[in-house]
Amino acid sequence: MNNPCSQHQHPHRLVQQPLTELTAKLRQHSRKITGPRQAILDVLRRHQNPMANREIHAALGQECDLATVYRNLHTLEDMGLVRRFDFGDGTARFELVPEGDDGHHHHLICTRCSRIVEIDECFPVEVEQALARRHGFTEITHKLEFFGVCAQCQAKSAPAVP
């Protein structure tokens, strides 16, 4: 599993979409281009990793209240402009879905500080196909998240050397 994900590209890591392209997508879906929507899209486009509602709200400052962030993220998710992640800690996180993204990538999450690292390693397509054949499945895909303790958290909890 040390292979870069050869069957999937990771454009979200490579290109930061201009805000004008994102607002054009709102128009394509017959949605209003409101100040809060633009601000939320702008915050997400400047962050590589998924963000929680409260993190987005904090990054916005006084531009809108938390309920507006929740409501607009739900709308943007329904439109396919953002993707929701659940890393098992009860907090939904969101990231922008760049143009041409197939939605396939993985994360390494610190169980102490919730730091998120996007990883390129992936299962070879042969593993997916073998699993599918063995169990009679078709159209198989996978979602893979790794959990551990990051280097910063390890350093914080390391005993002091006398």
C-alpha positions as CSV (number, residue, x, y, z in Angstrom):
1,M,0.0,0.0,0.0
2,N,3.0,2.3,-0.4
3,N,1.9,3.2,-3.9
4,P,0.7,6.7,-4.8
5,C,-3.0,6.5,-5.8
6,S,-2.4,5.8,-9.4
7,Q,-6.1,5.3,-10.4
8,H,-7.2,8.6,-8.8
9,Q,-5.8,12.1,-9.2
10,H,-5.7,14.5,-6.2
11,P,-6.4,17.9,-7.8
12,H,-7.5,19.4,-4.5
13,R,-3.9,19.3,-3.5
14,L,-2.6,20.9,-6.7
15,V,-4.9,23.8,-7.6
16,Q,-6.6,26.5,-5.6
17,Q,-9.8,27.4,-7.4
18,P,-10.4,31.1,-8.0
19,L,-13.4,32.4,-6.1
20,T,-15.0,33.5,-9.4
21,E,-15.1,29.9,-10.6
22,L,-16.8,28.8,-7.4
23,T,-19.4,31.6,-7.5
24,A,-20.1,30.6,-11.2
25,K,-21.0,27.2,-9.9
26,L,-23.6,28.8,-7.6
27,R,-25.1,30.5,-10.6
28,Q,-25.2,27.3,-12.6
29,H,-27.3,25.8,-9.8
30,S,-29.6,28.8,-9.7
31,R,-28.4,29.8,-6.3
32,K,-27.9,33.3,-5.0
33,I,-24.3,34.4,-4.5
34,T,-24.7,35.7,-0.9
35,G,-21.9,37.2,1.2
36,P,-21.8,34.3,3.6
37,R,-21.6,31.7,0.8
38,Q,-18.7,33.6,-0.9
39,A,-16.9,33.9,2.5
40,I,-17.3,30.2,3.3
41,L,-16.1,29.2,-0.1
42,D,-13.2,31.5,0.2
43,V,-12.2,30.1,3.6
44,L,-12.4,26.5,2.3
45,R,-10.5,27.2,-0.9
46,R,-7.6,28.6,1.2
47,H,-7.4,25.5,3.5
48,Q,-6.0,22.1,2.3
49,N,-7.6,20.0,4.9
50,P,-11.3,19.5,6.0
51,M,-12.5,22.1,8.5
52,A,-15.2,21.8,11.2
53,N,-18.2,24.2,11.2
54,R,-16.8,26.1,14.2
55,E,-13.3,26.4,12.5
56,I,-15.0,27.9,9.5
57,H,-17.0,30.2,11.7
58,A,-13.9,31.3,13.6
59,A,-12.1,32.0,10.3
60,L,-15.0,34.2,9.1
61,G,-14.9,36.4,12.1
62,Q,-18.0,38.5,12.3
63,E,-19.1,37.9,8.7
64,C,-22.0,35.5,9.8
65,D,-23.3,33.5,12.7
66,L,-22.7,29.8,13.3
67,A,-26.3,28.9,12.2
68,T,-25.6,30.6,8.8
69,V,-22.4,28.6,8.4
70,Y,-24.3,25.3,9.1
71,R,-27.2,26.2,6.8
72,N,-24.9,27.3,3.9
73,L,-22.5,24.3,4.3
74,H,-25.6,22.0,4.0
75,T,-26.6,23.8,0.8
76,L,-23.1,23.7,-0.7
77,E,-22.8,20.0,0.1
78,D,-26.2,19.3,-1.6
79,M,-24.8,21.2,-4.7
80,G,-21.6,19.1,-4.7
81,L,-19.3,22.1,-4.0
82,V,-18.2,20.8,-0.6
83,R,-17.7,17.3,0.8
84,R,-18.4,16.2,4.4
85,F,-16.1,14.0,6.3
86,D,-16.7,12.1,9.5
87,F,-13.6,11.0,11.3
88,G,-15.5,9.2,14.1
89,D,-15.2,12.0,16.7
90,G,-18.7,13.4,16.3
91,T,-17.5,16.5,14.4
92,A,-18.4,16.9,10.7
93,R,-15.7,18.5,8.6
94,F,-15.9,20.0,5.2
95,E,-13.6,20.6,2.3
96,L,-14.0,22.2,-1.1
97,V,-14.6,19.8,-4.0
98,P,-12.3,21.1,-6.8
99,E,-13.1,20.9,-10.5
100,G,-12.4,17.4,-11.8
101,D,-12.1,15.8,-8.4
102,D,-13.4,12.3,-8.2
103,G,-13.7,12.5,-4.4
104,H,-11.1,9.9,-3.7
105,H,-8.4,10.6,-1.2
106,H,-7.4,9.6,2.3
107,H,-6.4,11.2,5.6
108,L,-4.2,10.6,8.6
109,I,-5.8,12.1,11.8
110,C,-4.2,12.8,15.1
111,T,-6.4,11.3,17.9
112,R,-5.2,14.0,20.4
113,C,-5.2,17.3,18.5
114,S,-7.3,16.4,15.5
115,R,-4.6,17.4,13.1
116,I,-5.4,16.1,9.6
117,V,-2.8,15.1,7.0
118,E,-3.9,14.2,3.5
119,I,-2.1,11.1,2.2
120,D,-1.6,9.9,-1.4
121,E,-1.0,6.2,-0.6
122,C,-3.9,4.0,-1.7
123,F,-4.8,0.4,-2.3
124,P,-3.8,-0.9,-5.7
125,V,-6.9,-1.4,-8.0
126,E,-6.0,-5.2,-8.0
127,V,-6.8,-5.4,-4.3
128,E,-10.2,-3.8,-4.8
129,Q,-11.0,-6.1,-7.8
130,A,-9.9,-9.2,-5.9
131,L,-12.1,-8.3,-2.9
132,A,-15.0,-7.6,-5.2
133,R,-14.7,-10.9,-7.0
134,R,-14.3,-12.9,-3.8
135,H,-17.5,-11.5,-2.3
136,G,-19.6,-11.0,-5.4
137,F,-19.5,-7.2,-5.4
138,T,-19.3,-4.8,-8.3
139,E,-18.6,-1.1,-8.6
140,I,-16.4,-1.3,-5.5
141,T,-14.6,1.7,-4.0
142,H,-13.2,2.4,-0.6
143,K,-12.9,5.1,2.1
144,L,-9.8,4.8,4.2
145,E,-8.7,6.9,7.2
146,F,-5.8,6.3,9.5
147,F,-5.6,7.4,13.1
148,G,-2.6,8.0,15.3
149,V,-0.7,10.5,17.4
150,C,1.2,13.2,15.5
151,A,4.8,14.2,16.2
152,Q,3.8,17.5,18.0
153,C,1.5,15.6,20.4
154,Q,4.1,13.0,21.1
155,A,6.6,15.7,21.9
156,K,4.2,17.4,24.3
157,S,3.6,14.1,26.2
158,A,7.2,12.9,26.2
159,P,8.7,12.7,29.7
160,A,11.3,15.4,30.5
161,V,14.9,14.1,30.3
162,P,16.8,14.9,33.6
